[in-house]
Amino acid sequence: MKEKIVWITGASSGIGEALAYELNKNGTKLILSARREYELNRVKSNCAFPEKVGILPLDLSMFDSLPQKTKEAIEIHGAIDVLINNGGISQRSLITDTTFEVFKKMIDINYLGTIQLTNSLLPHFIARNKGHFVTVTSLMGKFGSPYRSGYCGAKHALHGFFDVLRMEHQKDNIDVTLICPGFVQTNVAKNALVGDGTAQEKQDTATANGLPVATCAKKIIRAIELKKYEAYIGGKEIFAVYLKRFFPKLLHKLVLKSAVR
């Protein structure tokens, strides 16, 4: 992907940050986006070729700003070849303990913000007759787990939208890859919202023992290069995708037995 221009959202930490380092060490030109400009500057300064990295702060929940942000992103390097939709937020609370505002935030940030940004960039890809949308969903986009209802709902929705986007724009040479990570060593659990909308502020064992984030980034890049439709990344938890398909009742029992907040 050395010759590509890649725009990454959620680039200030976790998977997005790791992708920035892994891509830029080979000279890939990047646009990094997230809410916190100072963190984007930190990531940029830690890149191998910071002169090839532009930063563009944005908030996925501010839908009306995203078309203009897209224009600004294109102007940084003159074009965009790949958009990696990585920005998002998780949830850790029972349905009965969760306010509607938390469910809405899951949809606004994880789904609608991603859709608005994608739709804003789509005309650019169509005009160039090429482009690649890469959306980091989750294994939770393929099956459910307690304490993650709103998060699962938003991630499932992404699969429906992007599967159709792939079908409608294959004729425009636009590729779509859905990345489904399992447990990865990031702060996703610490930053997850509990029922009242505050952050959980604690790590869970499964996440702490998950795939190293740099390893995850390498696997994502490989999936992008291969133009995979979907890629499942993680440990033994990826087999739940197949259990869901062929043995849904067994998966139901196993998830209930092992569910962690």
C-alpha positions in Angstrom: 0.0 0.0 0.0 3.0 2.2 -0.3 1.7 4.2 -3.2 -1.8 4.7 -1.7 -3.2 7.7 0.2 -5.0 6.4 3.2 -7.4 8.3 5.5 -7.8 6.7 9.0 -10.5 7.7 11.5 -10.1 6.9 15.2 -6.4 7.4 14.6 -5.5 8.8 18.0 -5.2 5.5 19.8 -5.6 1.7 19.6 -6.0 0.1 16.2 -6.1 3.3 14.3 -2.8 4.5 15.8 -1.2 1.1 15.1 -2.4 1.2 11.5 -0.8 4.6 11.1 2.6 3.4 12.2 2.5 0.2 10.2 1.4 1.9 7.0 3.7 5.0 7.3 6.8 3.0 8.0 6.6 1.9 4.3 6.1 5.5 3.2 2.3 5.5 2.8 0.8 9.0 2.8 -1.8 9.3 5.6 -4.6 11.5 6.8 -5.3 11.0 10.5 -8.6 11.9 12.1 -10.1 11.8 15.6 -11.5 14.3 18.0 -8.3 15.1 19.9 -5.9 17.2 17.8 -3.1 16.9 20.4 -3.2 13.1 20.2 -3.2 13.2 16.4 -0.1 15.3 16.6 1.5 12.8 18.9 0.8 10.0 16.6 2.1 12.0 13.6 5.4 12.8 15.4 5.9 9.1 16.2 5.4 8.1 12.5 8.5 7.1 10.5 7.8 9.7 7.8 5.8 12.5 9.6 6.2 14.8 6.6 3.8 12.4 4.7 1.1 12.6 7.4 -1.7 15.1 7.5 -4.0 15.5 10.5 -7.7 16.5 10.4 -9.6 16.6 13.7 -13.3 15.6 13.4 -16.1 14.3 15.5 -18.2 11.6 13.9 -21.3 12.7 15.8 -21.2 16.1 14.1 -22.9 14.9 10.9 -23.3 18.3 9.2 -19.5 19.0 9.4 -18.4 15.8 7.7 -18.9 16.7 4.0 -16.7 19.8 4.5 -14.2 17.7 6.5 -14.1 15.3 3.5 -13.2 18.1 1.1 -10.4 19.2 3.5 -9.1 15.6 3.7 -8.9 15.3 -0.1 -7.0 18.6 -0.3 -4.3 17.4 2.1 -2.6 15.1 -0.5 -4.8 15.8 -3.5 -6.7 12.6 -3.5 -7.7 9.6 -1.3 -7.4 5.9 -2.3 -8.5 4.2 0.9 -10.8 5.3 3.8 -10.4 3.2 7.0 -13.5 3.8 9.0 -12.1 2.9 12.5 -13.6 5.6 14.8 -16.1 4.3 17.3 -17.1 3.7 20.9 -18.2 0.6 22.8 -20.7 -0.2 25.6 -20.7 -2.3 28.7 -24.2 -2.4 30.4 -27.3 -4.5 30.6 -30.2 -3.4 28.4 -32.4 -2.7 31.5 -29.7 -0.4 33.0 -29.0 1.6 29.8 -30.5 4.9 28.9 -31.8 5.7 25.4 -29.1 8.3 25.1 -26.4 5.6 25.3 -28.1 3.6 22.6 -28.4 6.7 20.4 -24.7 7.5 20.9 -23.8 4.0 19.7 -25.8 4.5 16.5 -24.7 8.1 16.0 -21.0 7.5 16.3 -20.5 3.9 15.2 -23.1 3.9 12.4 -24.5 7.2 11.2 -21.2 9.1 11.5 -19.4 6.4 9.5 -22.2 6.4 6.9 -22.1 10.2 6.5 -18.3 10.2 6.1 -18.5 7.3 3.6 -21.2 8.9 1.6 -19.3 12.2 1.5 -16.2 10.5 0.0 -18.2 8.3 -2.4 -18.4 10.8 -5.2 -14.6 11.2 -5.1 -14.2 7.5 -5.6 -16.8 7.4 -8.4 -15.1 10.3 -10.2 -11.7 8.5 -10.0 -13.2 5.1 -10.9 -11.4 3.5 -8.0 -11.4 3.5 -4.2 -11.5 1.2 -1.2 -13.7 1.5 1.9 -12.4 -0.4 4.9 -14.7 -0.5 7.9 -13.6 -1.8 11.2 -16.7 -3.4 12.7 -16.2 -6.2 15.2 -17.0 -9.8 15.7 -20.0 -8.2 17.5 -21.2 -7.3 14.1 -21.6 -11.0 13.4 -23.1 -12.3 16.7 -24.2 -10.8 20.0 -22.9 -10.8 23.6 -24.4 -9.6 26.9 -23.5 -6.0 28.0 -23.0 -4.9 24.4 -26.5 -4.6 23.0 -26.3 -1.1 21.5 -22.8 -1.7 20.3 -23.8 -5.0 18.6 -26.8 -3.3 17.0 -24.7 -0.6 15.4 -22.0 -3.0 14.3 -24.6 -5.3 12.7 -26.0 -2.3 10.8 -22.6 -1.5 9.3 -22.5 -4.9 7.7 -25.9 -4.4 6.1 -24.9 -1.0 4.7 -21.5 -1.9 3.4 -22.5 -5.2 1.8 -25.0 -3.1 -0.3 -22.4 -0.4 -1.0 -20.1 -3.1 -2.4 -22.9 -4.5 -4.7 -24.0 -1.1 -6.0 -20.5 0.3 -6.7 -18.6 -2.7 -8.0 -19.2 -1.2 -11.4 -17.2 1.9 -10.3 -14.2 -0.3 -9.2 -14.9 0.5 -5.6 -13.9 -2.2 -3.1 -15.3 -2.8 0.4 -13.6 -4.7 3.2 -15.2 -5.3 6.6 -12.7 -5.9 9.4 -14.1 -7.9 12.4 -11.6 -7.8 15.3 -12.2 -9.9 18.4 -10.2 -9.2 21.6 -7.4 -6.7 20.9 -5.1 -5.0 23.4 -6.6 -1.5 23.3 -8.5 0.8 25.6 -11.8 0.0 24.0 -13.1 -1.6 27.3 -11.8 1.3 29.4 -13.5 3.8 27.2 -16.8 1.9 26.8 -19.9 3.6 28.1 -21.9 2.1 30.9 -25.7 2.6 31.3 -25.7 6.2 32.4 -23.3 7.3 29.6 -20.1 7.5 31.7 -16.9 5.6 30.8 -16.4 2.2 32.4 -12.7 3.2 33.1 -11.5 -0.3 33.7 -10.0 -3.0 31.5 -11.4 -6.5 31.2 -9.4 -9.6 31.2 -10.3 -10.8 27.7 -9.2 -7.5 26.2 -6.0 -7.4 28.2 -5.1 -10.9 27.0 -6.2 -10.2 23.4 -4.2 -9.9 20.3 -1.3 -7.3 20.4 -2.5 -4.2 18.6 0.5 -4.1 16.2 -0.3 -7.7 15.2 -3.9 -6.8 14.5 -2.8 -3.9 12.3 -0.6 -6.1 10.2 -3.5 -8.5 9.7 -5.8 -5.7 8.7 -3.4 -4.4 6.2 -3.0 -7.8 4.7 -6.8 -8.1 4.4 -6.9 -4.7 2.7 -4.2 -5.7 0.2 -6.1 -8.9 -0.6 -9.3 -6.9 -1.0 -11.2 -9.4 1.2 -14.9 -8.9 1.7 -14.6 -9.7 5.4 -11.7 -10.6 7.7 -12.0 -12.1 11.2 -9.1 -11.1 13.4 -8.4 -12.4 16.9 -7.9 -15.7 18.8 -10.3 -18.6 19.4 -13.2 -16.1 19.6 -13.3 -15.9 15.8 -14.8 -19.5 15.6 -18.0 -18.1 17.1 -18.8 -16.6 13.7 -19.1 -20.2 12.3 -20.9 -21.4 15.4 -23.4 -18.7 14.9 -24.0 -19.8 11.3 -24.2 -23.6 11.9 -24.9 -24.1 15.6 -26.6 -20.9 16.9 -28.1 -22.6 20.0 -24.7 -23.9 21.0 -23.2 -20.4 20.6 -26.0 -19.0 22.7 -25.1 -21.3 25.6 -21.3 -20.7 25.3 -21.6 -17.0 25.2 -23.9 -16.9 28.2 -21.4 -19.1 30.1 -18.4 -17.0 29.3 -19.9 -13.5 29.0 -17.8 -10.8 30.7 -18.5 -7.1 31.2 
